[in-house]
Amino acid sequence: MRSLPPIFRSLFPPLPQIPGLPPLFGPLPGGAPGAPPSPALPSLPHLPLPTGSPSPPPPKECLTPLTSMIPCMDYLTNITVFSPPDACCDGLKSVVSTAPICLCHGLNNNGGMSKLFPKPIDPIRMIILPVRCGAMIPIQTIFSCGTQPLPPLMPPATTPAPHAASPAPSP
């Protein structure tokens, strides 16, 4: 057994050897020069990593899913409101399950979600909202906010189809 340097021996009493365990200050298995090779570790069965539920397909626009978060307006825009109402949390959970990518409109710097409310949302409160509601935003969604194009907040403007020329009135 290797001993501690003198300064440590004076500070710490020797530790007892526990039967069945390697010595605390012995050579590292297979890592010390001149040490015999370590016995092979038993192979572990391959376990698939949990992937959770697959992300829903991105919506064409985010206005529709985000309207379910309108009850969050007071909490997100007014610092004197201390907790989000239940209807807000229900709306947030709905967006998380149906269109989580739309939450990026409130999490990123462009503040697109503020366009839905009469006052700008507090970005810190938007970040805290899932915790306050007990909702889990998928980690891949958070990464997507900075790496993927977001669906537009508003539906694309549709141009009216040109009307077919009406037949000339008969004389």
DSSP file (Angstrom, degrees, kcal/mol; ACC not computed):
  #  RESIDUE AA STRUCTURE BP1 BP2  ACC     N-H-->O    O-->H-N    N-H-->O    O-->H-N    TCO  KAPPA ALPHA  PHI   PSI    X-CA   Y-CA   Z-CA
    1    1 A M              0   0    0      0, 0.0     2,-0.2     0, 0.0    25,-0.1   0.000 360.0 360.0 360.0 132.8    0.0    0.0    0.0
    2    2 A R        -     0   0    0     23,-0.5     2,-0.2     1,-0.1    23,-0.1  -0.545 360.0-134.7 -77.7 142.7    1.3    3.4   -1.0
    3    3 A S        -     0   0    0     -2,-0.2    -1,-0.1     1,-0.1     6,-0.0  -0.607  20.0-101.2 -99.1 161.8    1.5    5.9    1.9
    4    4 A L        -     0   0    0     -2,-0.2    -1,-0.1     1,-0.1     5,-0.1  -0.376  47.8 -88.8 -72.9 154.3    0.4    9.5    1.9
    5    5 A P    >>  -     0   0    0      0, 0.0     4,-2.1     0, 0.0     3,-0.8  -0.291  47.5-103.6 -58.0 153.9    2.9   12.3    1.5
    6    6 A P  H 3> S+     0   0    0      0, 0.0     4,-1.5     0, 0.0     5,-0.2   0.843 119.3  55.7 -53.4 -39.6    4.2   13.4    5.0
    7    7 A I  H 3> S+     0   0    0      1,-0.2     4,-0.8     2,-0.2     5,-0.1   0.890 111.4  43.9 -63.7 -37.0    2.1   16.5    5.1
    8    8 A F  H <> S+     0   0    0     -3,-0.8     4,-3.0     1,-0.2     3,-0.3   0.840 105.8  61.2 -76.3 -32.7   -1.1   14.6    4.6
    9    9 A R  H  < S+     0   0    0     -4,-2.1    -1,-0.2     1,-0.2    -2,-0.2   0.850 104.9  49.6 -62.2 -31.6   -0.1   11.8    7.1
   10   10 A S  H  < S+     0   0    0     -4,-1.5    -1,-0.2     1,-0.2    -2,-0.2   0.788 116.6  41.4 -77.0 -25.4    0.0   14.4    9.8
   11   11 A L  H  < S+     0   0    0     -4,-0.8    -2,-0.2    -3,-0.3    -1,-0.2   0.821 118.4  41.0 -88.7 -33.7   -3.4   15.8    8.9
   12   12 A F  S  < S-     0   0    0     -4,-3.0    -1,-0.2    -5,-0.1     3,-0.1  -0.955  76.7-132.3-122.6 130.5   -5.3   12.6    8.2
   13   13 A P        -     0   0    0      0, 0.0    -3,-0.1     0, 0.0    -2,-0.0  -0.402  45.9 -84.6 -71.3 157.5   -5.1    9.3   10.2
   14   14 A P        -     0   0    0      0, 0.0   -11,-0.0     0, 0.0    -5,-0.0  -0.333  44.2-125.1 -63.9 145.4   -4.7    6.2    8.1
   15   15 A L        -     0   0    0     -3,-0.1     2,-0.1     1,-0.1     9,-0.1  -0.692  24.5-112.6 -90.5 142.6   -7.9    4.7    6.8
   16   16 A P        -     0   0    0      0, 0.0     2,-0.5     0, 0.0    -1,-0.1  -0.428  29.8-112.9 -72.2 150.4   -8.8    1.1    7.5
   17   17 A Q        -     0   0    0     -2,-0.1     3,-0.0     6,-0.1     0, 0.0  -0.728  26.2-142.9 -82.2 126.8   -8.8   -1.4    4.6
   18   18 A I    >   -     0   0    0     -2,-0.5     3,-1.9     4,-0.2    -1,-0.0  -0.814  24.6-114.1 -92.8 123.8  -12.3   -2.6    3.9
   19   19 A P  T 3  S+     0   0    0      0, 0.0    -1,-0.0     0, 0.0     0, 0.0  -0.281  99.0  21.8 -58.6 138.5  -12.3   -6.3    2.9
   20   20 A G  T 3  S+     0   0    0      1,-0.3    -3,-0.0    -3,-0.0    -2,-0.0   0.254 105.5  94.3  90.4 -12.3  -13.4   -6.9   -0.7
   21   21 A L  S <  S-     0   0    0     -3,-1.9    -1,-0.3     1,-0.0     3,-0.1  -0.846  81.4-106.3-110.7 149.3  -12.6   -3.4   -1.8
   22   22 A P        -     0   0    0      0, 0.0    -4,-0.2     0, 0.0    -1,-0.0  -0.327  51.1 -84.6 -67.6 156.8   -9.4   -2.3   -3.5
   23   23 A P    >   -     0   0    0      0, 0.0     3,-1.0     0, 0.0    -6,-0.1  -0.322  33.6-129.2 -62.4 145.1   -7.1   -0.2   -1.3
   24   24 A L  T 3  S+     0   0    0      1,-0.3    -7,-0.0    -3,-0.1     0, 0.0   0.881 105.7  29.6 -64.0 -40.5   -7.9    3.5   -1.3
   25   25 A F  T 3  S+     0   0    0    -23,-0.1   -23,-0.5     3,-0.0    -1,-0.3   0.016  95.8 118.3-112.1  28.1   -4.4    4.7   -2.2
   26   26 A G  S <  S-     0   0    0     -3,-1.0     2,-0.0     1,-0.2     0, 0.0  -0.168  76.8 -64.9 -81.5-178.8   -3.2    1.7   -4.2
   27   27 A P        -     0   0    0      0, 0.0    -1,-0.2     0, 0.0     3,-0.0  -0.329  57.8-103.3 -66.6 151.5   -2.1    1.7   -7.8
   28   28 A L    >>  -     0   0    0      1,-0.1     4,-1.3    -3,-0.1     3,-1.1  -0.562  43.6 -99.9 -74.2 136.4   -4.8    2.6  -10.3
   29   29 A P  T 34 S-     0   0    0      0, 0.0     9,-0.1     0, 0.0    -1,-0.1  -0.411  98.7 -18.6 -61.9 118.8   -6.1   -0.5  -12.2
   30   30 A G  T 34 S+     0   0    0      6,-0.7     4,-0.1    -2,-0.3    -2,-0.0   0.454 125.4  87.2  67.7  -1.0   -4.3   -0.6  -15.5
   31   31 A G  T <4  +     0   0    0     -3,-1.1    -1,-0.1     2,-0.1     3,-0.0   0.637  65.8  82.2-105.9 -16.4   -3.3    3.0  -15.2
   32   32 A A  S >< S-     0   0    0     -4,-1.3     3,-2.0     4,-0.2    -2,-0.1  -0.700  89.9-103.1 -91.3 141.4   -0.1    2.9  -13.3
   33   33 A P  T 3  S+     0   0    0      0, 0.0    -2,-0.1     0, 0.0    -1,-0.1  -0.367 106.9  14.1 -60.8 136.1    3.1    2.2  -15.1
   34   34 A G  T 3  S+     0   0    0      1,-0.3    -3,-0.0    -4,-0.1    -2,-0.0   0.411  94.6 133.2  81.1  -3.3    4.2   -1.4  -14.6
   35   35 A A    <   -     0   0    0     -3,-2.0    -1,-0.3     1,-0.1     3,-0.1  -0.510  65.3-102.9 -79.3 149.0    0.9   -2.5  -13.2
   36   36 A P        -     0   0    0      0, 0.0    -6,-0.7     0, 0.0    -4,-0.2  -0.352  50.2 -87.3 -66.0 153.9   -0.7   -5.6  -14.6
   37   37 A P        -     0   0    0      0, 0.0     3,-0.1     0, 0.0    -7,-0.1  -0.264  47.8-105.8 -62.3 149.0   -3.5   -5.1  -17.0
   38   38 A S        -     0   0    0     -9,-0.1     2,-0.1     1,-0.1     3,-0.1  -0.404  36.8-102.2 -71.7 148.6   -6.9   -4.7  -15.6
   39   39 A P        -     0   0    0      0, 0.0    -1,-0.1     0, 0.0     2,-0.0  -0.439  50.5 -91.6 -66.7 150.1   -9.4   -7.5  -15.9
   40   40 A A        -     0   0    0      1,-0.1     3,-0.1    -2,-0.1     0, 0.0  -0.339  40.3-119.4 -63.8 139.7  -11.9   -6.9  -18.6
   41   41 A L        -     0   0    0      1,-0.1    -1,-0.1    -3,-0.1     3,-0.1  -0.549  34.8-100.7 -76.5 145.2  -15.1   -5.2  -17.5
   42   42 A P        -     0   0    0      0, 0.0     2,-0.2     0, 0.0    -1,-0.1  -0.391  41.4-110.0 -65.0 144.2  -18.2   -7.2  -18.0
   43   43 A S        -     0   0    0     -3,-0.1     3,-0.0    -2,-0.0    -3,-0.0  -0.537  29.1-140.3 -76.9 141.4  -20.1   -6.1  -21.1
   44   44 A L        -     0   0    0     -2,-0.2     3,-0.0     1,-0.1    -1,-0.0  -0.757  24.6-102.8 -98.8 145.5  -23.4   -4.4  -20.3
   45   45 A P        -     0   0    0      0, 0.0     2,-0.5     0, 0.0    -1,-0.1  -0.370  41.4-104.5 -65.2 147.5  -26.5   -4.9  -22.4
   46   46 A H        -     0   0    0     -3,-0.0    -3,-0.0    -2,-0.0     0, 0.0  -0.609  39.0-167.7 -74.6 122.7  -27.2   -2.2  -24.9
   47   47 A L        -     0   0    0     -2,-0.5     2,-0.1    -3,-0.0    -3,-0.0  -0.945  21.5-121.1-111.6 130.3  -30.1   -0.1  -23.6
   48   48 A P        -     0   0    0      0, 0.0     3,-0.0     0, 0.0     0, 0.0  -0.419  30.1-113.4 -67.9 144.3  -31.8    2.3  -26.0
   49   49 A L        -     0   0    0      1,-0.1     2,-0.2    -2,-0.1     0, 0.0  -0.546  34.7-104.9 -74.6 141.1  -31.8    5.9  -24.8
   50   50 A P        -     0   0    0      0, 0.0    -1,-0.1     0, 0.0     0, 0.0  -0.492  36.4-178.1 -67.0 132.7  -35.2    7.3  -23.9
   51   51 A T        -     0   0    0     -2,-0.2    -2,-0.0     1,-0.2     2,-0.0   0.540  24.3-145.8-107.7 -10.4  -36.3    9.6  -26.7
   52   52 A G        -     0   0    0      2,-0.0    -1,-0.2    86,-0.0     3,-0.1  -0.259  51.5 -28.1  72.3-167.4  -39.6   10.8  -25.3
   53   53 A S  S    S-     0   0    0      1,-0.1     0, 0.0     3,-0.0     0, 0.0  -0.581  76.8-102.5 -81.7 145.2  -42.4   11.5  -27.6
   54   54 A P        -     0   0    0      0, 0.0    -1,-0.1     0, 0.0    -2,-0.0  -0.330  42.5-100.5 -64.9 149.0  -41.6   12.6  -31.1
   55   55 A S        -     0   0    0      1,-0.1    42,-0.1    -3,-0.1    43,-0.1  -0.432  38.7-113.1 -68.3 141.3  -41.9   16.3  -31.7
   56   56 A P        -     0   0    0      0, 0.0    -1,-0.1     0, 0.0    42,-0.1  -0.363  43.8 -87.6 -68.3 157.4  -45.1   17.2  -33.5
   57   57 A P        -     0   0    0      0, 0.0     0, 0.0     0, 0.0     0, 0.0  -0.350  54.8 -94.2 -63.0 147.4  -44.6   18.6  -37.1
   58   58 A P        -     0   0    0      0, 0.0    41,-0.1     0, 0.0     2,-0.0  -0.361  43.0-118.5 -64.3 140.9  -44.0   22.3  -37.1
   59   59 A P        -     0   0    0      0, 0.0     3,-0.1     0, 0.0    40,-0.0  -0.310  15.0-119.6 -74.5 164.0  -47.2   24.3  -37.7
   60   60 A K  S    S+     0   0    0      1,-0.2     2,-0.3    91,-0.1     0, 0.0   0.795  97.0   2.7 -72.0 -28.7  -47.7   26.6  -40.7
   61   61 A E        -     0   0    0     90,-0.2    92,-0.2    94,-0.1    -1,-0.2  -0.963  61.9-139.4-152.4 162.7  -48.1   29.6  -38.3
   62   62 A C  S  > S+     0   0    0     90,-2.2     4,-2.3    -2,-0.3     5,-0.2   0.540  81.6  85.7-106.9  -9.0  -47.9   30.2  -34.6
   63   63 A L  H  > S+     0   0    0     90,-1.5     4,-1.4    89,-0.3    -1,-0.1   0.933  89.3  52.5 -59.3 -46.4  -50.7   32.6  -33.9
   64   64 A T  H >4 S+     0   0    0      1,-0.2     3,-0.5     2,-0.2     4,-0.4   0.947 114.6  38.3 -59.8 -53.5  -53.3   29.8  -33.6
   65   65 A P  H >4 S+     0   0    0      0, 0.0     3,-1.3     0, 0.0    -1,-0.2   0.891 114.2  55.6 -66.5 -35.2  -51.5   27.7  -31.0
   66   66 A L  H >< S+     0   0    0     -4,-2.3     3,-2.1     1,-0.3    -2,-0.2   0.721  89.2  74.9 -71.4 -18.9  -50.2   30.8  -29.1
   67   67 A T  G X< S+     0   0    0     -4,-1.4     3,-1.6    -3,-0.5    -1,-0.3   0.779  83.6  68.6 -63.4 -22.5  -53.7   32.2  -28.6
   68   68 A S  G <  S+     0   0    0     -3,-1.3    -1,-0.3    -4,-0.4    23,-0.2   0.655  93.8  59.3 -68.7 -11.5  -54.2   29.5  -26.0
   69   69 A M  G X   +     0   0    0     -3,-2.1     3,-2.2    22,-0.2    -1,-0.3   0.305  69.5 105.6 -97.3   8.5  -51.6   31.4  -23.9
   70   70 A I  G X  S+     0   0    0     -3,-1.6     3,-2.1     1,-0.3     4,-0.3   0.856  71.7  64.2 -57.4 -35.1  -53.6   34.6  -23.8
   71   71 A P  G 3  S+     0   0    0      0, 0.0    17,-0.3     0, 0.0     4,-0.3   0.656  93.8  64.5 -63.3  -9.8  -54.5   33.9  -20.1
   72   72 A C  G <> S+     0   0    0     -3,-2.2     4,-2.9    16,-0.2     5,-0.3   0.541  73.8  98.4 -84.1  -7.2  -50.8   34.3  -19.4
   73   73 A M  H <> S+     0   0    0     -3,-2.1     4,-1.8     1,-0.2     5,-0.2   0.889  81.9  45.4 -52.5 -50.8  -50.8   38.0  -20.4
   74   74 A D  H  > S+     0   0    0     -3,-0.3     4,-1.7    -4,-0.3     7,-0.3   0.917 115.9  46.4 -62.3 -42.3  -51.0   39.4  -16.9
   75   75 A Y  H  4 S+     0   0    0     -4,-0.3    -1,-0.2     1,-0.2    -2,-0.2   0.911 116.1  44.8 -65.5 -41.3  -48.3   37.1  -15.6
   76   76 A L  H  < S+     0   0    0     -4,-2.9    46,-3.1     1,-0.2    -1,-0.2   0.698 124.6  31.2 -78.7 -18.8  -46.0   37.8  -18.5
   77   77 A T  H  < S+     0   0    0     -4,-1.8     2,-0.5    -5,-0.3    -1,-0.2   0.523 110.2  63.7-116.3  -8.2  -46.4   41.5  -18.7
   78   78 A N    ><  -     0   0    0     -4,-1.7     3,-1.8    -5,-0.2    -1,-0.2  -0.941  57.1-162.0-127.8 112.1  -47.1   42.6  -15.1
   79   79 A I  T 3  S+     0   0    0     -2,-0.5    -1,-0.1     1,-0.3    -4,-0.1   0.672  89.2  66.0 -66.9 -16.5  -44.4   42.1  -12.5
   80   80 A T  T 3  S+     0   0    0     -6,-0.1     2,-0.7     2,-0.0    -1,-0.3   0.590  79.8  89.1 -83.2  -8.3  -46.9   42.5   -9.7
   81   81 A V    <   -     0   0    0     -3,-1.8    -3,-0.1    -7,-0.3    -1,-0.0  -0.816  62.5-169.0 -88.5 116.3  -48.7   39.2  -10.7
   82   82 A F        +     0   0    0     -2,-0.7    -1,-0.1     1,-0.2    -3,-0.0   0.742  60.8  21.4 -86.3 -24.2  -46.8   36.6   -8.7
   83   83 A S  S    S-     0   0    0     50,-0.0    -1,-0.2     0, 0.0    46,-0.0  -0.999  79.1-109.1-144.7 148.4  -48.1   33.4  -10.3
   84   84 A P        -     0   0    0      0, 0.0   -12,-0.1     0, 0.0   -11,-0.0  -0.466  39.8-111.9 -73.4 145.1  -49.7   32.3  -13.6
   85   85 A P    >>  -     0   0    0      0, 0.0     4,-1.9     0, 0.0     3,-0.6  -0.311  28.0-108.0 -71.0 161.6  -53.3   31.4  -13.5
   86   86 A D  H 3> S+     0   0    0      1,-0.2     4,-2.6     2,-0.2     5,-0.2   0.872 119.8  57.5 -57.6 -39.2  -54.3   27.7  -14.1
   87   87 A A  H 3> S+     0   0    0      1,-0.2     4,-2.0     2,-0.2    -1,-0.2   0.855 105.0  52.3 -63.0 -33.4  -55.8   28.7  -17.6
   88   88 A C  H <> S+     0   0    0     -3,-0.6     4,-2.7   -17,-0.3    -1,-0.2   0.942 110.1  47.1 -64.6 -48.2  -52.3   30.1  -18.5
   89   89 A C  H  X S+     0   0    0     -4,-1.9     4,-2.6     1,-0.2    -2,-0.2   0.883 110.7  52.2 -63.8 -38.1  -50.6   26.8  -17.5
   90   90 A D  H  X S+     0   0    0     -4,-2.6     4,-1.8     2,-0.2    -1,-0.2   0.916 111.2  47.9 -62.4 -41.7  -53.2   24.8  -19.4
   91   91 A G  H  X S+     0   0    0     -4,-2.0     4,-2.1     2,-0.2    -2,-0.2   0.906 111.4  49.9 -64.9 -42.3  -52.5   27.0  -22.5
   92   92 A L  H  X S+     0   0    0     -4,-2.7     4,-2.7     1,-0.2    -2,-0.2   0.933 110.4  49.7 -61.7 -46.3  -48.8   26.6  -22.1
   93   93 A K  H  X S+     0   0    0     -4,-2.6     4,-1.9     1,-0.2    -1,-0.2   0.857 108.8  54.0 -62.9 -33.8  -49.0   22.8  -21.8
   94   94 A S  H  X S+     0   0    0     -4,-1.8     4,-2.1     2,-0.2     5,-0.3   0.925 110.1  45.8 -64.6 -44.5  -51.2   22.8  -24.9
   95   95 A V  H  X S+     0   0    0     -4,-2.1     4,-2.5     1,-0.2    -2,-0.2   0.906 110.5  54.2 -65.7 -41.0  -48.6   24.7  -26.9
   96   96 A V  H  < S+     0   0    0     -4,-2.7    -1,-0.2     1,-0.2    -2,-0.2   0.886 115.0  40.4 -59.7 -38.4  -45.8   22.4  -25.6
   97   97 A S  H  < S+     0   0    0     -4,-1.9    -1,-0.2    -5,-0.2    -2,-0.2   0.793 129.0  26.4 -83.8 -26.5  -47.7   19.3  -26.8
   98   98 A T  H  < S+     0   0    0     -4,-2.1    -3,-0.2    -5,-0.2    -2,-0.2   0.803 138.7   4.3-106.9 -34.5  -49.0   20.6  -30.1
   99   99 A A    ><  +     0   0    0     -4,-2.5     3,-1.8    -5,-0.3     4,-0.4  -0.359  62.1 160.9-150.8  61.3  -46.5   23.3  -31.3
  100  100 A P  G >  S+     0   0    0      0, 0.0     3,-1.8     0, 0.0     4,-0.3   0.812  73.0  67.7 -60.4 -29.6  -43.5   23.7  -29.0
  101  101 A I  G >  S+     0   0    0      1,-0.3     3,-1.5     2,-0.2     4,-0.2   0.791  88.9  67.3 -59.8 -26.4  -41.4   25.4  -31.7
  102  102 A C  G X  S+     0   0    0     -3,-1.8     3,-1.6     1,-0.3    -1,-0.3   0.744  83.7  71.9 -67.5 -22.0  -43.9   28.4  -31.4
  103  103 A L  G X> S+     0   0    0     -3,-1.8     3,-1.9    -4,-0.4     4,-1.6   0.732  79.8  76.2 -65.1 -19.6  -42.6   29.1  -27.8
  104  104 A C  H <> S+     0   0    0     -3,-1.5     4,-2.5    -4,-0.3    -1,-0.3   0.797  80.8  68.9 -60.3 -26.8  -39.4   30.3  -29.5
  105  105 A H  H <4 S+     0   0    0     -3,-1.6     8,-2.5    -4,-0.2     9,-0.4   0.725 110.6  33.4 -65.2 -19.4  -41.4   33.5  -30.3
  106  106 A G  H <4 S+     0   0    0     -3,-1.9    -2,-0.2    -4,-0.2    -1,-0.2   0.651 120.0  50.0-104.3 -22.1  -41.4   34.2  -26.6
  107  107 A L  H  < S+     0   0    0     -4,-1.6    -2,-0.2    19,-0.1    -3,-0.2   0.769  98.1  72.1 -89.5 -27.6  -38.0   32.7  -25.7
  108  108 A N  S >< S-     0   0    0     -4,-2.5     3,-1.1    -5,-0.2    38,-0.0  -0.311  91.3-103.9 -90.0 175.7  -35.7   34.3  -28.3
  109  109 A N  T 3  S+     0   0    0      1,-0.2    -1,-0.1     2,-0.1    -4,-0.1   0.688 106.9  73.7 -72.8 -20.0  -34.6   37.9  -28.5
  110  110 A N  T 3  S-     0   0    0      1,-0.1    -1,-0.2     3,-0.0    -5,-0.1   0.714  85.1-148.1 -74.0 -14.4  -36.9   39.1  -31.3
  111  111 A G    X   +     0   0    0     -3,-1.1     3,-1.7    -7,-0.2     4,-0.4   0.794  35.7 160.1  60.8  31.4  -39.9   39.1  -28.9
  112  112 A G  G >   +     0   0    0      1,-0.3     3,-1.4     2,-0.2     4,-0.2   0.810  68.4  62.5 -56.0 -31.7  -42.4   38.1  -31.6
  113  113 A M  G >  S+     0   0    0     -8,-2.5     3,-2.0     1,-0.3     4,-0.4   0.780  87.5  71.6 -67.6 -24.8  -44.8   36.9  -29.0
  114  114 A S  G X  S+     0   0    0     -3,-1.7     3,-0.9    -9,-0.4    -1,-0.3   0.746  83.6  71.1 -60.9 -22.1  -45.0   40.5  -27.6
  115  115 A K  G <  S+     0   0    0     -3,-1.4    -1,-0.3    -4,-0.4    -2,-0.2   0.721  92.5  57.4 -67.4 -19.1  -46.9   41.4  -30.7
  116  116 A L  G <  S+     0   0    0     -3,-2.0    -1,-0.2    -4,-0.2    -2,-0.2   0.705 103.5  60.5 -82.2 -19.6  -49.9   39.4  -29.3
  117  117 A F  S <  S-     0   0    0     -3,-0.9     4,-0.1    -4,-0.4   -47,-0.0  -0.749  82.6-125.1-111.6 154.7  -50.1   41.4  -26.1
  118  118 A P  S    S+     0   0    0      0, 0.0    -1,-0.1     0, 0.0    -4,-0.0   0.782 100.3  37.9 -68.6 -24.3  -50.8   45.1  -25.5
  119  119 A K  S    S-     0   0    0    -46,-0.1    -2,-0.1     1,-0.0   -41,-0.1  -0.896 101.2 -92.8-122.2 155.0  -47.5   45.3  -23.4
  120  120 A P        -     0   0    0      0, 0.0     2,-0.2     0, 0.0    -5,-0.0  -0.348  43.8-116.3 -64.8 145.0  -44.1   43.6  -24.1
  121  121 A I        -     0   0    0    -10,-0.2   -44,-0.2    -4,-0.1    -7,-0.1  -0.519  22.6-114.6 -80.3 151.7  -43.6   40.3  -22.3
  122  122 A D     >  -     0   0    0    -46,-3.1     4,-1.9    -2,-0.2     3,-0.2  -0.777  21.2-151.1 -83.5 115.4  -40.9   40.0  -19.7
  123  123 A P  H  > S+     0   0    0      0, 0.0     4,-1.9     0, 0.0    -1,-0.2   0.829  94.7  55.7 -62.4 -31.0  -38.4   37.5  -21.2
  124  124 A I  H  > S+     0   0    0      1,-0.2     4,-2.1     2,-0.2     5,-0.2   0.925 107.8  48.5 -65.5 -43.0  -37.4   36.3  -17.7
  125  125 A R  H  > S+     0   0    0      1,-0.2     4,-2.0    -3,-0.2    -1,-0.2   0.862 108.5  54.5 -65.1 -34.0  -41.0   35.5  -16.9
  126  126 A M  H  < S+     0   0    0     -4,-1.9    -1,-0.2     2,-0.2    -2,-0.2   0.891 109.8  47.1 -65.3 -38.1  -41.3   33.6  -20.2
  127  127 A I  H  < S+     0   0    0     -4,-1.9     4,-0.4     1,-0.2    -2,-0.2   0.871 116.3  44.3 -69.1 -36.9  -38.3   31.5  -19.3
  128  128 A I  H >X S+     0   0    0     -4,-2.1     4,-2.3     1,-0.2     3,-0.7   0.743  92.5  85.1 -79.3 -24.4  -39.7   30.8  -15.8
  129  129 A L  H 3X S+     0   0    0     -4,-2.0     4,-2.0     1,-0.3     6,-0.2   0.865  86.2  51.5 -50.8 -48.0  -43.3   30.1  -16.9
  130  130 A P  H 3>>S+     0   0    0      0, 0.0     5,-2.8     0, 0.0     4,-0.8   0.894 111.6  48.4 -59.6 -37.1  -42.7   26.4  -17.7
  131  131 A V  H X45S+     0   0    0     -3,-0.7     3,-0.7    -4,-0.4    -2,-0.2   0.929 111.4  49.3 -66.0 -44.5  -41.2   25.8  -14.3
  132  132 A R  H 3<5S+     0   0    0     -4,-2.3    -1,-0.2     1,-0.2    -3,-0.2   0.813 116.6  43.2 -64.1 -29.4  -44.1   27.7  -12.6
  133  133 A C  H 3<5S-     0   0    0     -4,-2.0    -1,-0.2    -5,-0.3    -2,-0.2   0.504 109.8-119.0 -94.6  -5.7  -46.6   25.6  -14.6
  134  134 A G  T <<5 +     0   0    0     -4,-0.8     2,-0.3    -3,-0.7    -3,-0.2   0.832  66.9 140.9  70.2  30.6  -44.9   22.3  -14.2
  135  135 A A      < -     0   0    0     -5,-2.8     2,-0.6    -6,-0.2    -1,-0.3  -0.825  44.8-143.5-107.3 146.6  -44.4   22.0  -17.9
  136  136 A M        -     0   0    0     -2,-0.3    -5,-0.0    -3,-0.1     3,-0.0  -0.937   6.3-151.1-113.7 115.6  -41.3   20.6  -19.6
  137  137 A I        -     0   0    0     -2,-0.6     5,-0.1     1,-0.1   -40,-0.0  -0.732  34.4-108.2 -81.2 126.7  -40.2   22.2  -22.8
  138  138 A P    >>  -     0   0    0      0, 0.0     4,-1.4     0, 0.0     3,-1.2  -0.293  20.6-131.0 -57.3 135.6  -38.4   19.5  -24.9
  139  139 A I  H 3> S+     0   0    0      1,-0.3     4,-2.1     2,-0.2     5,-0.2   0.842 107.1  59.6 -59.1 -34.1  -34.7   20.3  -25.0
  140  140 A Q  H 3> S+     0   0    0      1,-0.2     4,-1.9     2,-0.2    -1,-0.3   0.821 101.5  55.5 -65.8 -27.4  -34.6   19.9  -28.8
  141  141 A T  H <> S+     0   0    0     -3,-1.2     4,-1.5     2,-0.2    -1,-0.2   0.922 105.3  51.1 -67.3 -43.4  -37.1   22.7  -29.0
  142  142 A I  H  X S+     0   0    0     -4,-1.4     4,-0.6     1,-0.2     3,-0.3   0.915 112.5  46.2 -61.7 -42.4  -34.9   25.0  -27.0
  143  143 A F  H >X S+     0   0    0     -4,-2.1     3,-1.0     1,-0.2     4,-0.9   0.879 107.8  58.1 -65.7 -36.4  -32.0   24.2  -29.4
  144  144 A S  H 3X S+     0   0    0     -4,-1.9     4,-2.6     1,-0.2     3,-0.3   0.795  90.5  72.3 -64.3 -27.7  -34.2   24.7  -32.4
  145  145 A C  H 3< S+     0   0    0     -4,-1.5    -1,-0.2    -3,-0.3    -2,-0.2   0.855 109.8  30.2 -57.3 -34.7  -35.0   28.2  -31.3
  146  146 A G  H << S+     0   0    0     -3,-1.0    -1,-0.2    -4,-0.6    -2,-0.2   0.556 129.0  37.3-100.8  -8.5  -31.5   29.3  -32.3
  147  147 A T  H  < S+     0   0    0     -4,-0.9    -2,-0.2    -3,-0.3    -3,-0.2   0.645 105.2  58.8-119.4 -18.5  -30.8   26.9  -35.1
  148  148 A Q  S  < S-     0   0    0     -4,-2.6     2,-0.2    -5,-0.2    -1,-0.1  -0.828  84.8-103.3-115.1 151.1  -34.0   26.3  -37.1
  149  149 A P        -     0   0    0      0, 0.0    -3,-0.1     0, 0.0    -2,-0.0  -0.536  41.7-129.7 -68.4 137.3  -36.2   28.7  -39.0
  150  150 A L        -     0   0    0     -2,-0.2     3,-0.1    -5,-0.1   -48,-0.1  -0.592  19.5-106.6 -86.5 147.5  -39.3   29.4  -37.0
  151  151 A P        -     0   0    0      0, 0.0   -90,-0.2     0, 0.0   -91,-0.1  -0.448  53.9 -91.4 -62.5 149.6  -42.8   29.2  -38.4
  152  152 A P        -     0   0    0      0, 0.0   -90,-2.2     0, 0.0   -89,-0.3  -0.281  24.6-132.4 -64.3 151.5  -44.1   32.7  -38.8
  153  153 A L  S    S+     0   0    0    -92,-0.2   -90,-1.5   -91,-0.2   -89,-0.1   0.937  92.8  44.2 -67.0 -47.0  -46.1   34.2  -36.0
  154  154 A M  S    S-     0   0    0    -92,-0.2     3,-0.1   -93,-0.1   -92,-0.1  -0.693 100.1 -98.4 -99.0 150.8  -48.9   35.4  -38.2
  155  155 A P        -     0   0    0      0, 0.0   -94,-0.1     0, 0.0    -1,-0.1  -0.356  53.9 -90.9 -61.2 147.1  -50.5   33.4  -41.0
  156  156 A P        -     0   0    0      0, 0.0     2,-0.2     0, 0.0   -95,-0.0  -0.330  47.3-105.4 -59.5 140.6  -49.1   34.2  -44.4
  157  157 A A        -     0   0    0     -3,-0.1     2,-0.5     1,-0.1    -3,-0.0  -0.465  34.1-145.1 -67.7 134.4  -51.0   37.0  -46.1
  158  158 A T        -     0   0    0     -2,-0.2    -1,-0.1    -3,-0.1     3,-0.0  -0.857   4.2-139.7-103.2 136.0  -53.2   35.6  -48.8
  159  159 A T        -     0   0    0     -2,-0.5     2,-0.0     1,-0.1     0, 0.0  -0.770  32.1-104.7 -91.3 138.3  -53.7   37.7  -51.9
  160  160 A P        -     0   0    0      0, 0.0     3,-0.1     0, 0.0    -1,-0.1  -0.356  37.9-110.9 -63.4 138.7  -57.3   37.5  -53.2
  161  161 A A        -     0   0    0      1,-0.1     2,-0.1    -2,-0.0     3,-0.0  -0.434  39.2-100.7 -67.1 139.6  -57.6   35.3  -56.3
  162  162 A P        -     0   0    0      0, 0.0     2,-0.2     0, 0.0    -1,-0.1  -0.402  40.8-116.5 -63.5 136.9  -58.3   37.3  -59.4
  163  163 A H        -     0   0    0      1,-0.1     2,-0.1    -2,-0.1     3,-0.1  -0.494  29.1-108.2 -75.0 141.0  -62.0   37.1  -60.2
  164  164 A A        -     0   0    0     -2,-0.2     2,-0.1     1,-0.1    -1,-0.1  -0.444  43.5 -97.8 -67.0 139.9  -62.9   35.5  -63.4
  165  165 A A        -     0   0    0     -2,-0.1    -1,-0.1     1,-0.1     3,-0.1  -0.391  41.1-125.8 -61.1 128.4  -64.1   38.0  -65.9
  166  166 A S        -     0   0    0     -2,-0.1    -1,-0.1     1,-0.1    -3,-0.0  -0.515  31.1 -99.0 -76.8 144.4  -67.8   37.9  -65.9
  167  167 A P        -     0   0    0      0, 0.0    -1,-0.1     0, 0.0     3,-0.1  -0.274  44.2 -99.3 -62.0 148.1  -69.5   37.4  -69.2
  168  168 A A        -     0   0    0      1,-0.1    -3,-0.0    -3,-0.1     2,-0.0  -0.415  45.7 -99.4 -66.6 139.6  -70.7   40.5  -70.9
  169  169 A P        -     0   0    0      0, 0.0    -1,-0.1     0, 0.0    -3,-0.0  -0.334  40.5-114.1 -61.4 141.7  -74.4   41.0  -70.4
  170  170 A S              0   0    0      1,-0.1     0, 0.0    -3,-0.1     0, 0.0  -0.526 360.0 360.0 -78.6 144.6  -76.4   39.9  -73.4
  171  171 A P              0   0    0      0, 0.0    -1,-0.1     0, 0.0    -3,-0.0   0.491 360.0 360.0 -73.3 360.0  -78.2   42.6  -75.4
